[in-house]
Amino acid sequence: MNRFLRVVVSAVLVGAAVLIRPNVLVGLVVLAVVLVPLELAFALHRRSPLRRGWRTDVAHFLVNSLLTNVGVIVVAVLVGLPLRALTPDLVRSTVLGLPATAQFAVALGVVEMAAYWAHRATHHVPLLWRFHKVHHAPTELDWLAAAHLHPVDQIFVRSCAVIPLLVLGFSRATFGGYLVFAAFQAIFVHANVRFRFGVLRWLVVTPEYHHWHHAGEREHLNHNFSGLPIIDAMFGTLHLPKRWPESYGIDEAQPETYLEQLRWSFHAPAGVPF
């Protein structure tokens, strides 16, 4: 497929994604209005918001959200619903009987534990790393880089995280509340900001914490998988030096365009980041 055709196909995919889910475009604009000035005012690394690859990441943001949602729905129907049918009614009634705050806290713990092991697996299972490394390939981090993902990788990790909520019978409000919380958290922790948060950095995931997960320095690989530092601490993967990473990315150079980056996972060597 020549470059012109790849651009046309990518444009068609972006247009279709916006037509099907126009609220995603609105969300992109709102996030840009809030986070671009924040990154300019408190930049960790001084650079233009229109850095290399930003157009490709916009395509990731708009198209991947649609593909991921479709994929998670399919997994939920094929796997989640059968497991839910096997779950005792007492479990679901107990969960629904919890106060809203307690239900959200329990849901957060369940999801973060499941997501931790799913995320950790993507770094240690060669087949999963083929897709996850798309997210680790960028050498510059900012809020938009959070969307730089392969949809197969995102479907796997998100399914592992949300299916327990479906199986255990958490309310729609709790389910929806977690998805909104997780989406904002994922974008913020990639932001190009120099905030440190003091002692809170040991309690909640911050940009400083997650930047170390993307560190390009080999001795710092495979740490900080969770959205809750306490989970990384429990399993020995907590890593938070006093400085910021000096570089980001992986040893392999990724292709430049959206479609090429999706194809890359199917053709590139399936190593793991050891």
C-alpha positions as CSV (number, residue, x, y, z in Angstrom):
1,M,0.0,0.0,0.0
2,N,1.6,3.3,-1.1
3,R,1.8,6.3,1.2
4,F,-1.0,8.2,-0.6
5,L,-3.4,5.3,-0.2
6,R,-2.5,4.9,3.4
7,V,-3.3,8.5,4.1
8,V,-6.6,8.2,2.3
9,V,-7.6,5.0,4.2
10,S,-6.6,6.6,7.5
11,A,-8.6,9.7,6.7
12,V,-11.7,7.6,5.9
13,L,-11.3,5.7,9.2
14,V,-11.0,9.0,11.1
15,G,-14.0,10.4,9.3
16,A,-16.1,7.3,10.0
17,A,-15.1,7.2,13.7
18,V,-16.2,10.9,14.1
19,L,-19.5,10.3,12.3
20,I,-20.3,7.3,14.4
21,R,-19.1,8.8,17.7
22,P,-19.0,12.7,17.3
23,N,-18.6,13.0,21.1
24,V,-15.1,11.7,20.8
25,L,-14.1,14.6,18.7
26,V,-15.7,17.0,21.2
27,G,-13.7,15.2,24.0
28,L,-10.5,15.6,22.0
29,V,-11.1,19.4,21.6
30,V,-12.0,19.8,25.3
31,L,-8.9,17.9,26.5
32,A,-6.7,20.0,24.1
33,V,-8.2,23.3,25.4
34,V,-7.4,22.2,29.0
35,L,-4.2,20.3,28.7
36,V,-2.2,22.1,26.0
37,P,-2.0,25.3,28.1
38,L,-1.2,23.3,31.2
39,E,1.7,21.6,29.4
40,L,2.9,24.9,28.0
41,A,2.8,26.5,31.5
42,F,4.4,23.6,33.4
43,A,6.3,21.8,30.8
44,L,8.7,19.0,31.8
45,H,10.3,19.1,28.4
46,R,10.0,22.4,26.4
47,R,8.6,21.7,22.9
48,S,5.7,22.6,20.6
49,P,2.4,20.8,21.2
50,L,2.5,20.1,17.4
51,R,5.5,17.7,17.9
52,R,6.4,15.0,15.4
53,G,3.7,12.4,15.1
54,W,0.8,14.4,16.6
55,R,-1.4,13.8,13.6
56,T,-1.0,10.1,13.9
57,D,-1.8,10.3,17.6
58,V,-5.0,12.2,16.8
59,A,-6.0,9.3,14.5
60,H,-5.2,6.9,17.3
61,F,-7.4,8.9,19.7
62,L,-10.4,9.1,17.3
63,V,-10.3,5.6,15.7
64,N,-9.0,3.4,18.5
65,S,-11.7,4.4,20.9
66,L,-14.3,3.1,18.5
67,L,-12.4,-0.1,17.7
68,T,-11.7,-0.7,21.4
69,N,-15.3,-0.3,22.5
70,V,-16.5,-2.7,19.8
71,G,-13.9,-5.2,20.8
72,V,-14.7,-5.0,24.5
73,I,-18.4,-5.4,23.8
74,V,-17.7,-8.6,21.8
75,V,-15.5,-10.0,24.6
76,A,-18.1,-9.1,27.1
77,V,-20.8,-10.9,25.2
78,L,-18.7,-14.0,24.5
79,V,-16.9,-14.2,27.9
80,G,-18.4,-11.8,30.4
81,L,-22.1,-12.7,30.1
82,P,-21.5,-16.5,30.4
83,L,-19.4,-16.0,33.4
84,R,-22.0,-13.7,34.9
85,A,-24.6,-16.4,34.5
86,L,-22.5,-18.7,36.5
87,T,-22.0,-16.2,39.3
88,P,-24.3,-16.9,42.4
89,D,-27.1,-14.3,42.8
90,L,-25.9,-13.8,46.4
91,V,-22.6,-12.3,45.1
92,R,-24.4,-9.8,42.8
93,S,-27.0,-8.8,45.4
94,T,-24.3,-8.2,48.0
95,V,-22.4,-6.0,45.6
96,L,-25.5,-4.0,44.6
97,G,-26.3,-3.6,48.3
98,L,-23.2,-1.7,49.0
99,P,-23.4,2.1,49.4
100,A,-22.4,3.9,46.2
101,T,-19.0,5.1,47.7
102,A,-18.1,1.7,49.0
103,Q,-19.2,0.1,45.7
104,F,-16.9,2.4,43.7
105,A,-14.0,1.7,46.1
106,V,-14.4,-2.0,45.8
107,A,-14.8,-1.8,42.1
108,L,-11.6,0.3,41.9
109,G,-9.7,-2.3,43.9
110,V,-11.0,-5.2,41.8
111,V,-10.3,-3.5,38.5
112,E,-6.9,-2.2,39.3
113,M,-5.7,-5.6,40.5
114,A,-7.0,-7.2,37.3
115,A,-5.6,-4.5,35.1
116,Y,-2.2,-4.7,36.9
117,W,-1.8,-8.4,36.0
118,A,-3.1,-7.8,32.4
119,H,-0.7,-4.9,31.9
120,R,2.2,-6.8,33.4
121,A,1.4,-9.7,31.1
122,T,1.7,-7.4,28.0
123,H,5.4,-6.8,29.0
124,H,6.3,-10.5,29.6
125,V,4.3,-12.5,27.1
126,P,5.9,-12.0,23.6
127,L,2.6,-12.3,21.7
128,L,1.0,-9.5,23.9
129,W,4.1,-7.4,23.7
130,R,3.9,-7.3,19.9
131,F,0.8,-5.1,20.4
132,H,1.7,-3.3,23.6
133,K,5.0,-2.0,22.3
134,V,3.1,0.4,20.0
135,H,2.3,2.3,23.2
136,H,5.9,2.3,24.3
137,A,7.4,3.3,21.0
138,P,7.0,7.1,21.3
139,T,10.2,8.9,22.4
140,E,8.2,12.0,23.6
141,L,5.4,11.9,26.1
142,D,2.4,14.2,26.4
143,W,-1.3,13.9,27.0
144,L,-2.0,13.0,23.4
145,A,0.6,10.2,23.5
146,A,-1.8,8.4,25.9
147,A,-3.9,7.5,22.8
148,H,-0.9,6.0,21.0
149,L,-2.1,2.4,21.3
150,H,-2.8,-0.7,19.3
151,P,-6.6,-1.5,19.6
152,V,-5.8,-5.2,20.1
153,D,-3.7,-4.3,23.1
154,Q,-6.3,-2.0,24.4
155,I,-9.1,-4.5,24.0
156,F,-7.1,-7.1,25.9
157,V,-6.2,-4.9,28.9
158,R,-9.6,-3.2,29.1
159,S,-11.5,-6.4,28.9
160,C,-9.5,-7.9,31.7
161,A,-10.3,-4.8,33.8
162,V,-14.0,-4.4,33.2
163,I,-15.3,-8.0,32.8
164,P,-14.9,-8.5,36.6
165,L,-17.3,-5.6,37.1
166,L,-19.8,-7.2,34.7
167,V,-19.4,-10.6,36.3
168,L,-19.8,-9.4,39.9
169,G,-22.8,-7.3,39.1
170,F,-21.6,-3.8,39.8
171,S,-24.1,-1.1,39.0
172,R,-24.1,0.8,35.7
173,A,-23.3,4.0,37.6
174,T,-20.2,2.4,39.1
175,F,-19.2,0.9,35.8
176,G,-19.6,4.2,34.0
177,G,-17.9,6.2,36.8
178,Y,-14.9,3.9,36.7
179,L,-14.5,4.2,32.8
180,V,-14.6,8.0,33.1
181,F,-12.1,8.0,35.9
182,A,-9.8,5.6,34.1
183,A,-9.9,7.5,30.9
184,F,-9.0,10.9,32.5
185,Q,-6.3,9.2,34.6
186,A,-4.7,7.5,31.6
187,I,-4.5,10.8,29.7
188,F,-3.2,12.9,32.7
189,V,-0.4,10.5,33.7
190,H,1.2,10.8,30.2
191,A,1.1,14.6,30.3
192,N,4.3,16.6,29.7
193,V,4.1,18.4,33.1
194,R,6.7,18.6,35.9
195,F,4.3,18.2,38.9
196,R,5.6,16.0,41.7
197,F,2.7,15.9,44.2
198,G,4.9,15.3,47.2
199,V,3.9,12.4,49.4
200,L,0.8,11.8,47.3
201,R,3.1,10.3,44.6
202,W,3.3,7.2,46.7
203,L,-0.5,7.0,47.1
204,V,-1.9,7.8,43.6
205,V,-0.5,7.4,40.1
206,T,1.0,10.7,38.8
207,P,2.8,11.8,35.6
208,E,6.1,11.3,37.4
209,Y,5.1,7.8,38.4
210,H,3.9,6.7,35.0
211,H,6.7,8.4,33.1
212,W,9.0,5.9,34.7
213,H,6.9,3.1,33.2
214,H,7.9,4.5,29.8
215,A,11.5,5.1,30.6
216,G,13.9,4.3,27.8
217,E,16.7,3.4,30.2
218,R,17.0,-0.4,30.2
219,E,17.7,-0.7,33.9
220,H,14.3,1.0,34.7
221,L,12.1,-1.2,32.5
222,N,9.1,-3.2,33.7
223,H,7.9,-1.1,36.6
224,N,4.8,0.9,37.7
225,F,2.2,-1.2,35.9
226,S,-0.8,-0.2,38.1
227,G,-3.0,2.9,38.6
228,L,-2.4,2.4,42.3
229,P,1.2,2.5,43.6
230,I,0.2,0.2,46.5
231,I,-0.4,-2.6,44.0
232,D,3.1,-2.2,42.5
233,A,4.5,-2.1,46.0
234,M,2.8,-5.4,46.9
235,F,4.3,-7.2,43.9
236,G,7.7,-5.7,43.8
237,T,7.4,-3.5,40.7
238,L,7.2,-0.1,42.4
239,H,9.9,2.3,41.0
240,L,10.1,6.0,41.8
241,P,13.6,7.6,41.8
242,K,14.0,11.2,42.8
243,R,14.7,12.3,39.2
244,W,12.7,12.1,36.0
245,P,13.6,9.7,33.2
246,E,16.3,10.9,30.8
247,S,14.7,9.2,27.8
248,Y,11.6,7.4,26.6
249,G,10.8,4.7,24.1
250,I,12.1,1.2,23.1
251,D,15.0,-0.1,21.0
252,E,12.9,-0.7,17.9
253,A,11.9,2.2,15.6
254,Q,8.2,2.3,14.8
255,P,6.7,3.2,11.4
256,E,5.3,6.8,11.1
257,T,1.7,6.4,9.9
258,Y,-1.4,5.1,11.8
259,L,-2.0,2.1,9.5
260,E,1.7,1.1,9.4
261,Q,1.8,1.2,13.2
262,L,-1.2,-1.2,13.4
263,R,0.5,-3.5,10.9
264,W,3.8,-3.3,12.7
265,S,2.6,-5.6,15.5
266,F,1.9,-8.4,13.0
267,H,5.2,-8.2,11.2
268,A,7.8,-7.1,13.8
269,P,9.8,-9.5,15.9
270,A,8.0,-10.7,19.0
271,G,10.6,-10.0,21.7
272,V,9.9,-8.7,25.2
273,P,11.4,-5.6,26.9
274,F,14.0,-7.3,29.2
